Amino acid sequence: MKHLLRPLKATFTPRLQPILIARHTYATQHNSGNAAPKRRAVTPFNDTGFVPWSNLSVAEKAGRATQQTFNFGLVIVGVVLTGGVGYFLYQDVFSPDSKTAYFNRAVDRIKKDPDCLALLGDSKKIVAHGDETANKWRRSRPIASTLKTDPRGDQHLMMHFYVEGPLNNGVVSVHLTKRAGHEDFEYKYFFVDVKGHSRIYLENADAQSSNQGRKKVKLFGISFN
């Protein structure tokens, strides 16, 4: 009987081991298949918009809304700043009534005026610039200008700059006025001062008005001012 039982024990034990291992492996695979992959929580600082809105929690939806509101605010600020810079450039540089436009017109008139050319020299060598600064570049020297409105509502634009020519240097003064209800500026005076020479008037509204106000008196066919 002992010889018969020993083979039975030896053949029965190996058959149980594969069954137990297979069951354990199946259970492990089944559990791992049901486990859902975890995602990182969405915050206003790491939200890329990849996770759908329906899959977000209440806190995550609030974070995404905060991020989008912040981004929209940045866009609005950028648009306002761009518009402000554009408006400033137009008013100060490109507008026909800007001080830069009147400065360029004044320089062009000086370069075409015979009296100015006689004192300054060749028009192609005449340069104009603003007040002296620590910067040696003429283009960076600001043009001294003032824009005021008097009690009557008239605007007054006054400019002061320098001209340099091969013969002499000069100082230019310009005063323009725009009456209330009018669209264009008019010259009140525009003159060039060169040291050692008489003042050169390119515009002088006061002198013109005084000349027009004088009445001529005739006596024996002769006109008197």
DOTORPA-558291 format. One record per residue: residue number from 1; residue in one letter; x, z, y of N, C-alpha, C in turn. Coordinates in pm, 1 decimal. Layout:
<sites>
SITE  seq  type      n.c1      n.c3      n.c2     ca.c1     ca.c3     ca.c2      c.c1      c.c3      c.c2
SITE  NUM     A         X         Z         Y         X         Z         Y         X         Z         Y
...
</sites>
This chain:
<sites>
SITE  seq  type      n.c1      n.c3      n.c2     ca.c1     ca.c3     ca.c2      c.c1      c.c3      c.c2
SITE    1     M      81.6       0.0    -121.2       0.0       0.0       0.0      84.7       0.0     125.8
SITE    2     K     197.2      63.6     125.8     283.4      66.6     242.2     336.9     -71.2     271.2
SITE    3     H     368.3    -145.5     171.6     418.8    -278.7     195.2     312.8    -368.3     253.4
SITE    4     L     182.5    -343.7     226.5      74.8    -427.3     280.0      42.8    -392.9     424.6
SITE    5     L      51.8    -268.7     468.1      14.3    -228.8     603.3     119.6    -268.0     706.8
SITE    6     R     242.2    -266.1     670.4     346.6    -295.5     766.9     336.0    -437.7     822.3
SITE    7     P     311.6    -536.7     747.1     297.8    -672.2     804.0     180.7    -682.2     898.6
SITE    8     L      70.9    -607.1     867.3     -45.8    -614.7     954.3     -14.6    -561.1    1093.2
SITE    9     K      54.9    -452.6    1106.6      91.5    -395.7    1237.0     184.5    -488.8    1312.4
SITE   10     A     275.3    -548.8    1240.2     372.3    -636.6    1306.4     306.7    -761.2    1361.8
SITE   11     T     203.7    -813.8    1295.4     137.9    -936.9    1340.5      30.4    -909.3    1443.3
SITE   12     F     -24.4    -788.6    1454.1    -134.1    -758.4    1545.4     -84.9    -728.5    1686.8
SITE   13     T      26.8    -667.3    1701.3      76.3    -626.6    1833.0     110.2    -744.5    1922.2
SITE   14     P     180.8    -845.9    1879.4     211.2    -959.5    1967.7      89.5   -1033.6    2016.3
SITE   15     R     -19.3   -1033.5    1948.9    -139.8   -1106.2    1991.0    -207.2   -1040.1    2110.1
SITE   16     L    -195.4    -910.1    2125.8    -260.5    -841.5    2237.3    -186.5    -863.4    2369.6
SITE   17     Q     -56.1    -876.2    2368.6      21.5    -884.8    2490.4     -11.6   -1009.1    2572.7
SITE   18     P     -20.5   -1127.7    2517.9     -57.0   -1244.5    2599.5    -193.7   -1233.1    2663.4
SITE   19     I    -288.3   -1170.6    2593.5    -424.6   -1158.3    2647.8    -423.8   -1067.6    2768.8
SITE   20     L    -351.0    -955.6    2759.9    -346.3    -863.3    2872.1    -276.1    -924.7    2992.7
SITE   21     I    -167.9    -998.1    2970.5     -93.9   -1061.7    3078.4    -177.2   -1169.7    3145.4
SITE   22     A    -251.3   -1244.0    3067.4    -336.0   -1350.1    3122.7    -446.0   -1294.1    3208.9
SITE   23     R    -506.8   -1181.2    3162.1    -612.1   -1119.8    3241.3    -557.2   -1066.9    3374.2
SITE   24     H    -440.4   -1006.4    3368.3    -380.5    -952.1    3489.7    -346.1   -1063.7    3590.5
SITE   25     T    -295.3   -1174.7    3539.7    -261.1   -1287.7    3625.3    -384.9   -1349.1    3687.4
SITE   26     Y    -492.1   -1362.9    3611.9    -616.5   -1420.6    3662.6    -675.8   -1332.6    3772.2
SITE   27     A    -670.6   -1201.8    3751.0    -726.9   -1110.7    3850.7    -648.1   -1117.0    3980.5
SITE   28     T    -516.3   -1127.1    3968.4    -433.3   -1134.6    4088.9    -460.1   -1261.8    4166.7
SITE   29     Q    -468.1   -1375.5    4096.7    -495.8   -1502.1    4162.7    -634.4   -1504.4    4224.3
SITE   30     H    -730.0   -1444.2    4159.5    -867.0   -1442.3    4209.7    -875.1   -1361.1    4339.7
SITE   31     N    -807.0   -1245.6    4343.7    -810.0   -1161.3    4463.1    -737.6   -1227.2    4579.8
SITE   32     S    -622.6   -1291.1    4551.9    -548.3   -1355.8    4659.2    -621.4   -1477.0    4713.0
SITE   33     G    -700.9   -1543.8    4634.2    -777.2   -1658.6    4680.1    -889.6   -1620.3    4772.9
SITE   34     N    -946.5   -1502.9    4757.5   -1057.6   -1458.3    4841.9   -1009.8   -1399.0    4973.7
SITE   35     A    -880.2   -1360.3    4986.7    -831.2   -1296.4    5109.8    -815.2   -1400.8    5220.7
SITE   36     A    -879.8   -1381.5    5339.0    -873.3   -1475.0    5451.4    -745.2   -1450.3    5531.5
SITE   37     P    -677.7   -1555.5    5578.4    -554.8   -1537.3    5658.4    -587.4   -1472.8    5793.5
SITE   38     K    -504.7   -1378.5    5835.2    -524.7   -1307.7    5961.6    -465.6   -1388.3    6076.9
SITE   39     R    -536.2   -1394.1    6192.5    -486.3   -1462.5    6312.3    -450.6   -1359.9    6418.1
SITE   40     R    -367.6   -1401.5    6511.6    -325.9   -1313.3    6619.2    -439.5   -1296.3    6719.8
SITE   41     A    -454.1   -1178.4    6772.2    -560.1   -1152.2    6870.3    -536.3   -1233.9    6996.4
SITE   42     V    -644.6   -1290.3    7049.3    -636.7   -1373.4    7168.9    -643.5   -1284.9    7292.7
SITE   43     T    -547.1   -1301.8    7382.4    -542.0   -1227.4    7508.8    -526.1   -1326.5    7624.4
SITE   44     P    -544.9   -1282.1    7748.1    -526.2   -1374.5    7861.8    -384.4   -1429.2    7874.0
SITE   45     F    -289.6   -1365.9    7806.5    -149.7   -1406.4    7821.6    -102.5   -1500.8    7711.0
SITE   46     N    -171.1   -1503.5    7595.8    -127.7   -1591.2    7486.4    -233.1   -1691.7    7443.2
SITE   47     D    -345.1   -1698.7    7517.5    -453.6   -1789.2    7478.9    -413.9   -1933.6    7507.4
SITE   48     T    -415.5   -2016.4    7403.7    -385.8   -2158.9    7418.2    -510.0   -2245.1    7406.4
SITE   49     G    -626.4   -2182.8    7381.4    -749.4   -2258.8    7364.5    -767.9   -2316.2    7226.4
SITE   50     F    -678.3   -2283.7    7132.0    -686.7   -2340.5    6997.5    -800.4   -2278.2    6917.3
SITE   51     V    -823.0   -2148.6    6936.1    -929.7   -2080.5    6862.3   -1063.7   -2114.2    6926.5
SITE   52     P   -1163.9   -2161.9    6846.9   -1294.8   -2196.6    6904.7   -1360.9   -2075.6    6969.2
SITE   53     W   -1446.2   -2102.7    7066.6   -1516.2   -1996.4    7138.8   -1603.1   -1913.7    7046.3
SITE   54     S   -1665.8   -1977.4    6948.2   -1755.2   -1905.9    6856.8   -1681.5   -1808.2    6766.9
SITE   55     N   -1552.3   -1828.0    6747.6   -1474.8   -1739.5    6661.1   -1411.4   -1623.3    6736.9
SITE   56     L   -1431.8   -1616.4    6866.2   -1372.0   -1510.2    6945.7   -1460.7   -1386.8    6945.8
SITE   57     S   -1397.2   -1271.3    6955.1   -1471.5   -1147.7    6971.6   -1514.0   -1132.1    7117.9
SITE   58     V   -1589.7   -1028.3    7145.4   -1635.7   -1004.9    7282.4   -1517.6    -982.4    7375.8
SITE   59     A   -1421.7    -902.2    7331.3   -1303.9    -875.7    7414.6   -1221.2   -1002.4    7434.9
SITE   60     E   -1210.3   -1084.6    7329.9   -1132.3   -1208.0    7340.9   -1201.3   -1308.3    7432.9
SITE   61     K   -1334.2   -1314.4    7427.7   -1406.8   -1401.9    7519.3   -1386.6   -1358.4    7664.6
SITE   62     A   -1386.4   -1227.5    7688.3   -1362.5   -1178.0    7823.3   -1220.7   -1213.6    7869.9
SITE   63     G   -1124.5   -1204.3    7777.4    -987.9   -1240.6    7812.1    -973.9   -1387.9    7844.6
SITE   64     R   -1038.6   -1474.5    7767.5   -1031.3   -1618.7    7795.5   -1099.2   -1650.1    7928.8
SITE   65     A   -1212.0   -1587.8    7955.3   -1280.2   -1611.1    8083.4   -1193.1   -1566.1    8200.3
SITE   66     T   -1122.6   -1454.7    8183.1   -1031.8   -1407.8    8288.7    -918.9   -1506.4    8312.3
SITE   67     Q    -863.3   -1558.4    8203.0    -754.2   -1655.2    8216.9    -801.6   -1782.2    8286.7
SITE   68     Q    -917.5   -1833.5    8248.8    -968.1   -1955.0    8310.6   -1001.6   -1933.8    8457.2
SITE   69     T   -1054.7   -1816.8    8491.3   -1083.8   -1786.2    8631.6    -955.8   -1781.3    8713.8
SITE   70     F    -851.0   -1721.5    8656.8    -721.9   -1713.9    8725.8    -663.2   -1853.6    8746.5
SITE   71     N    -669.9   -1937.1    8643.3    -616.9   -2073.4    8656.0    -694.2   -2153.3    8760.4
SITE   72     F    -825.4   -2136.5    8762.9    -907.2   -2206.2    8862.0    -871.8   -2159.7    9002.3
SITE   73     G    -846.2   -2028.9    9017.7    -805.4   -1978.0    9148.2    -673.5   -2035.8    9194.1
SITE   74     L    -578.9   -2052.6    9100.6    -450.8   -2113.9    9136.3    -469.7   -2257.4    9183.0
SITE   75     V    -558.6   -2331.0    9117.4    -584.3   -2469.1    9158.6    -642.4   -2473.7    9299.0
SITE   76     I    -736.3   -2384.3    9328.9    -796.9   -2379.9    9462.2    -693.0   -2347.5    9567.9
SITE   77     V    -606.2   -2249.2    9539.3    -501.1   -2213.0    9635.0    -407.2   -2331.0    9658.6
SITE   78     G    -371.6   -2402.5    9550.8    -284.9   -2519.3    9565.9    -347.5   -2628.2    9651.3
SITE   79     V    -477.7   -2651.1    9631.9    -546.7   -2753.0    9711.7    -550.6   -2712.7    9859.2
SITE   80     V    -578.2   -2584.1    9885.7    -584.8   -2536.5   10024.6    -448.2   -2548.9   10091.8
SITE   81     L    -342.3   -2508.7   10020.8    -208.2   -2517.7   10079.0    -168.6   -2662.4   10104.2
SITE   82     T    -200.7   -2750.3   10009.9    -167.9   -2892.3   10028.5    -242.6   -2950.4   10148.2
SITE   83     G    -370.0   -2914.5   10160.1    -446.9   -2962.4   10275.1    -394.0   -2908.1   10406.4
SITE   84     G    -350.6   -2780.1   10405.5    -294.9   -2721.9   10528.0    -165.7   -2788.6   10570.4
SITE   85     V     -79.1   -2816.5   10473.5      46.6   -2884.4   10505.4      20.4   -3025.4   10556.5
SITE   86     G     -74.6   -3095.1   10491.2    -108.6   -3230.0   10536.7    -165.7   -3230.5   10677.8
SITE   87     Y    -252.2   -3134.1   10707.4    -310.4   -3125.1   10842.2    -202.0   -3095.0   10945.4
SITE   88     F    -109.7   -3004.4   10911.2      -2.0   -2971.0   11004.8      87.0   -3093.1   11031.2
SITE   89     L     121.3   -3167.0   10926.5     205.2   -3285.2   10944.7     135.2   -3390.4   11030.1
SITE   90     Y       4.4   -3405.8   11008.4     -68.8   -3505.8   11087.7     -73.9   -3464.9   11234.4
SITE   91     Q    -106.8   -3337.8   11259.4    -120.3   -3292.7   11397.3      13.7   -3288.4   11470.1
SITE   92     D     121.0   -3259.7   11399.3     249.9   -3240.1   11465.1     338.7   -3363.8   11461.8
SITE   93     V     310.8   -3457.6   11369.6     399.8   -3573.3   11354.8     325.5   -3705.9   11365.3
SITE   94     F     221.5   -3724.5   11284.8     159.7   -3856.3   11271.1      45.7   -3881.8   11369.4
SITE   95     S     -12.5   -3778.4   11425.9    -123.4   -3798.2   11518.4     -75.6   -3866.6   11646.7
SITE   96     P    -154.7   -3958.9   11701.1    -115.6   -4022.7   11828.4    -101.5   -3923.8   11943.0
SITE   97     D    -166.4   -3806.3   11934.5    -158.6   -3706.2   12039.9     -58.1   -3596.0   12008.5
SITE   98     S      23.2   -3612.6   11905.4     120.6   -3509.9   11870.1     237.4   -3512.6   11967.9
SITE   99     K     308.2   -3401.5   11976.9     423.1   -3395.0   12067.7     534.4   -3489.1   12020.9
SITE  100     T     543.8   -3510.8   11888.7     644.5   -3603.8   11837.8     614.8   -3746.1   11883.3
SITE  101     A     487.1   -3784.1   11883.5     450.0   -3919.0   11927.6     481.8   -3937.6   12076.1
SITE  102     Y     448.4   -3838.7   12160.0     477.6   -3850.5   12302.6     627.5   -3843.6   12329.6
SITE  103     F     700.1   -3768.4   12249.9     845.9   -3765.2   12263.3     905.0   -3903.4   12236.5
SITE  104     N     860.6   -3967.5   12129.5     912.1   -4101.5   12096.6     875.7   -4203.2   12205.4
SITE  105     R     755.1   -4192.9   12261.0     714.7   -4285.2   12367.4     799.3   -4263.4   12493.5
SITE  106     A     826.1   -4136.1   12524.5     907.0   -4107.9   12643.2    1048.6   -4162.2   12627.4
SITE  107     V    1106.2   -4146.0   12509.0    1241.8   -4197.1   12485.4    1243.9   -4349.4   12495.6
SITE  108     D    1140.6   -4414.6   12441.6    1134.5   -4561.3   12450.1    1126.3   -4607.6   12595.2
SITE  109     R    1050.4   -4536.0   12677.7    1038.8   -4574.9   12818.0    1170.6   -4555.9   12891.9
SITE  110     I    1241.6   -4448.6   12857.8    1371.6   -4425.5   12922.7    1468.7   -4538.0   12887.0
SITE  111     K    1465.5   -4582.4   12763.7    1557.0   -4687.6   12720.0    1522.3   -4824.0   12779.8
SITE  112     K    1402.9   -4836.0   12837.5    1361.6   -4962.5   12898.0    1361.7   -4957.8   13050.7
SITE  113     D    1383.6   -4840.7   13107.9    1378.4   -4827.2   13253.2    1514.0   -4866.5   13314.3
SITE  114     P    1516.7   -4960.3   13410.6    1644.6   -5005.3   13469.7    1721.1   -4893.3   13540.0
SITE  115     D    1650.6   -4804.6   13611.7    1718.7   -4696.7   13681.6    1784.5   -4598.7   13584.3
SITE  116     C    1716.3   -4569.7   13472.7    1774.9   -4479.6   13372.2    1895.6   -4544.2   13304.0
SITE  117     L    1883.9   -4672.2   13275.0    1995.4   -4740.9   13209.6    2117.5   -4750.5   13301.5
SITE  118     A    2093.2   -4760.6   13432.3    2204.5   -4769.0   13526.1    2286.7   -4639.9   13526.8
SITE  119     L    2220.2   -4525.2   13500.3    2291.7   -4397.4   13500.7    2337.9   -4354.9   13361.0
SITE  120     L    2258.5   -4386.8   13258.5    2291.8   -4340.2   13123.4    2379.5   -4438.3   13046.7
SITE  121     G    2356.3   -4568.2   13066.3    2434.9   -4667.7   12995.0    2350.7   -4749.1   12897.8
SITE  122     D    2417.9   -4808.7   12800.1    2353.5   -4898.2   12703.4    2240.0   -4826.4   12631.4
SITE  123     S    2124.0   -4892.3   12625.7    2006.7   -4830.1   12563.1    2027.7   -4804.0   12414.2
SITE  124     K    2107.4   -4887.0   12348.2    2130.5   -4870.1   12204.4    2215.0   -4747.1   12174.8
SITE  125     K    2284.4   -4696.0   12276.0    2370.5   -4579.8   12255.6    2311.1   -4452.2   12315.1
SITE  126     I    2189.6   -4461.2   12364.8    2123.4   -4342.7   12420.0    2056.1   -4265.5   12306.3
SITE  127     V    2080.0   -4136.8   12299.9    2017.5   -4050.5   12199.6    1945.9   -3937.6   12270.8
SITE  128     A    1838.9   -3888.7   12208.5    1759.1   -3779.3   12264.8    1747.0   -3668.1   12161.7
SITE  129     H    1744.4   -3544.7   12208.9    1733.9   -3430.3   12117.6    1676.5   -3312.1   12193.8
SITE  130     G    1641.6   -3209.0   12117.2    1583.8   -3089.0   12175.5    1688.3   -2990.7   12221.8
SITE  131     D    1649.1   -2864.2   12225.1    1738.6   -2759.7   12275.3    1858.7   -2742.0   12183.4
SITE  132     E    1967.0   -2695.7   12242.5    2088.9   -2671.8   12166.8    2068.1   -2554.8   12070.0
SITE  133     T    2117.2   -2572.4   11946.2    2112.8   -2467.8   11844.3    2248.9   -2458.9   11777.9
SITE  134     A    2259.6   -2367.0   11681.9    2384.7   -2353.3   11608.3    2409.7   -2472.5   11516.5
SITE  135     N    2302.6   -2545.0   11483.5    2316.2   -2662.9   11397.9    2368.9   -2779.6   11480.0
SITE  136     K    2471.1   -2847.4   11430.6    2534.1   -2956.4   11503.4    2454.4   -3086.5   11495.6
SITE  137     W    2359.6   -3094.8   11401.0    2282.4   -3217.9   11386.7    2177.9   -3226.9   11495.4
SITE  138     R    2174.5   -3339.5   11566.1    2079.0   -3355.4   11676.2    1935.2   -3355.6   11627.3
SITE  139     R    1912.6   -3412.1   11507.7    1775.3   -3424.0   11459.0    1712.3   -3288.0   11429.5
SITE  140     S    1795.6   -3187.8   11406.5    1742.0   -3055.9   11374.4    1717.7   -2970.8   11498.7
SITE  141     R    1751.0   -3022.7   11616.8    1730.0   -2946.9   11739.6    1583.8   -2958.6   11782.4
SITE  142     P    1513.6   -2847.1   11794.6    1370.1   -2853.2   11824.0    1341.5   -2897.4   11966.3
SITE  143     I    1230.1   -2966.8   11982.7    1184.9   -3010.4   12114.4    1104.4   -2896.8   12177.7
SITE  144     A    1145.8   -2852.9   12294.0    1073.7   -2745.9   12363.3     942.6   -2801.9   12418.7
SITE  145     S     832.1   -2747.0   12374.0     701.2   -2796.6   12418.7     603.5   -2680.2   12428.5
SITE  146     T     507.6   -2696.1   12516.2     403.9   -2595.0   12536.9     270.1   -2664.9   12556.0
SITE  147     L     168.9   -2614.6   12486.6      33.5   -2668.1   12500.6     -56.8   -2554.8   12547.1
SITE  148     K    -115.1   -2571.2   12666.3    -201.3   -2469.1   12724.7    -334.2   -2530.5   12767.8
SITE  149     T    -433.3   -2444.2   12778.2    -564.8   -2484.6   12827.5    -599.1   -2399.1   12947.7
SITE  150     D    -628.4   -2462.9   13060.9    -657.9   -2387.2   13183.0    -804.2   -2343.5   13184.1
SITE  151     P    -844.1   -2262.0   13282.0    -983.1   -2213.0   13286.7   -1087.6   -2323.8   13294.6
SITE  152     R   -1051.2   -2441.1   13345.1   -1146.6   -2551.9   13353.0   -1163.3   -2625.1   13220.7
SITE  153     G   -1080.2   -2591.2   13121.7   -1087.1   -2658.5   12992.3    -992.3   -2775.5   12978.8
SITE  154     D    -909.8   -2800.4   13081.1    -811.2   -2908.8   13074.2    -689.5   -2863.5   12994.0
SITE  155     Q    -638.2   -2951.6   12910.5    -520.2   -2921.8   12830.6    -394.6   -2972.9   12900.1
SITE  156     H    -288.3   -2894.8   12889.5    -161.2   -2930.2   12951.5     -51.5   -2927.2   12845.1
SITE  157     L      11.5   -3041.6   12823.1     122.8   -3052.6   12728.7     251.2   -3075.6   12808.6
SITE  158     M     344.6   -2981.9   12796.5     472.0   -2990.5   12869.7     586.8   -2995.4   12769.6
SITE  159     M     678.5   -3089.8   12790.6     793.2   -3107.8   12703.1     921.6   -3108.7   12784.6
SITE  160     H    1028.5   -3066.9   12716.6    1159.1   -3058.1   12781.7    1263.7   -3094.6   12676.4
SITE  161     F    1342.1   -3200.1   12701.4    1445.2   -3240.4   12605.7    1561.7   -3305.5   12680.2
SITE  162     Y    1662.1   -3344.7   12605.4    1787.0   -3395.8   12662.5    1813.7   -3538.1   12614.1
SITE  163     V    1881.0   -3614.8   12699.8    1923.8   -3749.5   12664.0    2074.2   -3760.7   12690.4
SITE  164     E    2142.0   -3830.7   12601.7    2285.8   -3851.8   12614.0    2315.5   -4000.7   12606.0
SITE  165     G    2391.6   -4049.8   12702.2    2430.5   -4189.9   12704.2    2580.1   -4204.1   12717.5
SITE  166     P    2630.1   -4325.1   12706.5    2775.5   -4344.9   12718.7    2829.1   -4315.6   12858.2
SITE  167     L    2743.1   -4318.8   12962.5    2788.4   -4293.6   13099.5    2760.3   -4151.5   13144.8
SITE  168     N    2639.9   -4102.4   13121.2    2600.9   -3969.0   13167.0    2500.6   -3907.0   13070.5
SITE  169     N    2477.2   -3778.9   13092.0    2373.7   -3705.9   13019.4    2264.4   -3664.7   13117.1
SITE  170     G    2144.3   -3647.7   13065.5    2033.0   -3612.3   13152.7    1936.5   -3516.8   13086.0
SITE  171     V    1849.0   -3459.0   13169.3    1744.7   -3367.3   13123.7    1609.7   -3429.6   13157.3
SITE  172     V    1520.6   -3433.0   13059.2    1390.7   -3498.4   13074.9    1280.8   -3392.6   13077.2
SITE  173     S    1188.0   -3406.2   13170.1    1072.0   -3317.5   13179.9     946.0   -3402.9   13180.8
SITE  174     V     850.3   -3363.9   13097.9     724.5   -3438.8   13085.6     608.6   -3340.5   13093.2
SITE  175     H     507.6   -3375.5   13171.0     386.0   -3295.1   13181.3     267.2   -3389.3   13168.4
SITE  176     L     188.0   -3369.0   13062.8      69.0   -3451.0   13040.3     -54.3   -3362.2   13046.6
SITE  177     T    -164.1   -3417.1   13092.8    -288.8   -3343.1   13102.4    -401.3   -3421.2   13035.1
SITE  178     K    -489.2   -3347.3   12970.7    -610.3   -3406.5   12912.5    -729.8   -3331.6   12970.1
SITE  179     R    -808.0   -3399.4   13047.7    -922.7   -3336.0   13110.6   -1030.8   -3304.9   13008.1
SITE  180     A   -1107.8   -3201.3   13037.0   -1215.3   -3161.8   12946.7   -1314.0   -3276.7   12928.2
SITE  181     G   -1344.2   -3307.5   12803.7   -1435.9   -3416.4   12773.5   -1368.2   -3550.3   12755.8
SITE  182     H   -1237.7   -3558.3   12782.3   -1162.7   -3682.7   12764.3   -1082.8   -3678.4   12634.2
SITE  183     E   -1047.8   -3795.0   12583.3    -978.8   -3803.5   12455.9    -828.7   -3826.1   12470.5
SITE  184     D    -782.8   -3879.0   12582.8    -642.0   -3916.4   12598.1    -572.7   -3829.4   12701.9
SITE  185     F    -443.0   -3810.5   12679.0    -358.7   -3742.8   12776.5    -315.4   -3841.6   12884.9
SITE  186     E    -296.2   -3788.7   13004.7    -245.8   -3867.9   13116.6    -123.0   -3798.1   13174.7
SITE  187     Y     -30.1   -3878.2   13226.0      92.0   -3821.2   13283.0      63.0   -3754.2   13417.4
SITE  188     K     112.3   -3631.9   13428.6     113.4   -3565.5   13559.4     248.3   -3591.0   13625.5
SITE  189     Y     354.4   -3576.8   13547.7     486.3   -3619.9   13591.6     574.7   -3646.4   13470.4
SITE  190     F     673.4   -3728.5   13492.1     770.0   -3766.3   13388.4     895.6   -3811.1   13462.1
SITE  191     F     999.0   -3727.4   13457.5    1119.7   -3760.0   13533.8    1245.0   -3724.5   13453.6
SITE  192     V    1357.0   -3782.2   13498.2    1488.2   -3760.4   13436.8    1583.8   -3711.9   13544.9
SITE  193     D    1651.7   -3602.3   13516.9    1751.4   -3547.7   13607.9    1890.8   -3571.9   13550.8
SITE  194     V    1973.3   -3638.6   13628.4    2113.5   -3661.0   13592.8    2198.1   -3592.7   13699.1
SITE  195     K    2289.7   -3510.3   13656.4    2369.9   -3432.4   13749.7    2446.7   -3523.2   13845.6
SITE  196     G    2433.9   -3491.5   13975.6    2501.9   -3569.9   14077.4    2425.0   -3689.8   14126.0
SITE  197     H    2301.1   -3710.3   14075.5    2220.8   -3826.3   14115.3    2079.0   -3781.1   14148.8
SITE  198     S    2008.2   -3866.4   14219.3    1870.3   -3835.6   14255.7    1780.8   -3839.2   14131.8
SITE  199     R    1675.9   -3760.6   14137.9    1579.9   -3755.0   14028.3    1511.5   -3890.0   14011.3
SITE  200     I    1497.6   -3933.2   13886.3    1431.6   -4060.1   13854.8    1291.8   -4029.4   13803.5
SITE  201     Y    1190.2   -4072.6   13878.2    1051.0   -4052.4   13837.5    1001.9   -4176.6   13762.7
SITE  202     L     958.3   -4155.8   13641.0     890.1   -4261.9   13568.2     738.8   -4249.4   13583.5
SITE  203     E     689.0   -4127.8   13604.8     547.5   -4102.7   13633.7     540.0   -3987.5   13732.1
SITE  204     N     450.5   -4000.7   13831.4     430.5   -3893.9   13928.2     289.7   -3905.4   13984.2
SITE  205     A     197.0   -3837.8   13915.8      56.1   -3848.0   13954.0      30.9   -3785.1   14089.7
SITE  206     D     105.3   -3679.7   14123.9      84.3   -3613.7   14253.7     120.1   -3707.1   14369.2
SITE  207     A     228.4   -3780.9   14355.9     268.7   -3874.1   14461.2     168.7   -3988.3   14473.9
SITE  208     Q     118.3   -4034.1   14360.6      21.0   -4144.4   14364.9    -108.6   -4100.1   14430.6
SITE  209     S    -153.7   -3979.1   14397.4    -279.2   -3931.4   14457.1    -263.0   -3908.0   14606.2
SITE  210     S    -145.1   -3859.3   14648.9    -124.0   -3837.0   14792.5    -117.8   -3968.6   14867.3
SITE  211     N     -58.2   -4070.9   14807.1     -52.8   -4202.3   14872.3    -190.4   -4265.3   14882.5
SITE  212     Q    -270.6   -4245.3   14776.9    -405.1   -4302.1   14780.2    -494.2   -4228.7   14878.8
SITE  213     G    -462.6   -4099.1   14904.0    -546.0   -4020.9   14994.6    -519.4   -4050.9   15140.8
SITE  214     R    -407.1   -4113.2   15169.8    -377.4   -4144.8   15309.5    -462.6   -4261.4   15357.9
SITE  215     K    -512.5   -4250.4   15475.5    -592.9   -4357.4   15533.7    -509.4   -4433.3   15636.4
SITE  216     K    -517.3   -4559.2   15630.9    -444.2   -4643.4   15724.8    -525.0   -4658.6   15854.3
SITE  217     V    -456.0   -4643.4   15967.3    -518.9   -4656.7   16099.8    -462.3   -4781.6   16166.3
SITE  218     K    -549.6   -4863.8   16211.1    -507.9   -4987.3   16278.9    -520.7   -4970.1   16430.0
SITE  219     L    -418.1   -5013.0   16500.7    -417.7   -5008.5   16646.5    -349.9   -5134.9   16693.9
SITE  220     F    -429.2   -5216.6   16764.3    -381.6   -5347.0   16813.5    -328.7   -5433.4   16699.2
SITE  221     G    -402.4   -5422.4   16582.1    -366.0   -5509.7   16470.9    -250.7   -5459.2   16388.9
SITE  222     I    -197.3   -5337.7   16420.7     -85.0   -5281.5   16346.1    -137.2   -5163.5   16262.5
SITE  223     S     -99.6   -5161.9   16133.6    -145.4   -5054.7   16042.8     -47.0   -4940.4   16048.7
SITE  224     F    -101.9   -4819.3   16061.2     -21.5   -4697.4   16059.2     -71.8   -4608.7   15947.6
SITE  225     N      22.6   -4543.0   15873.6     -15.4   -4450.3   15768.0     -55.1   -4315.7   15826.3
</sites>
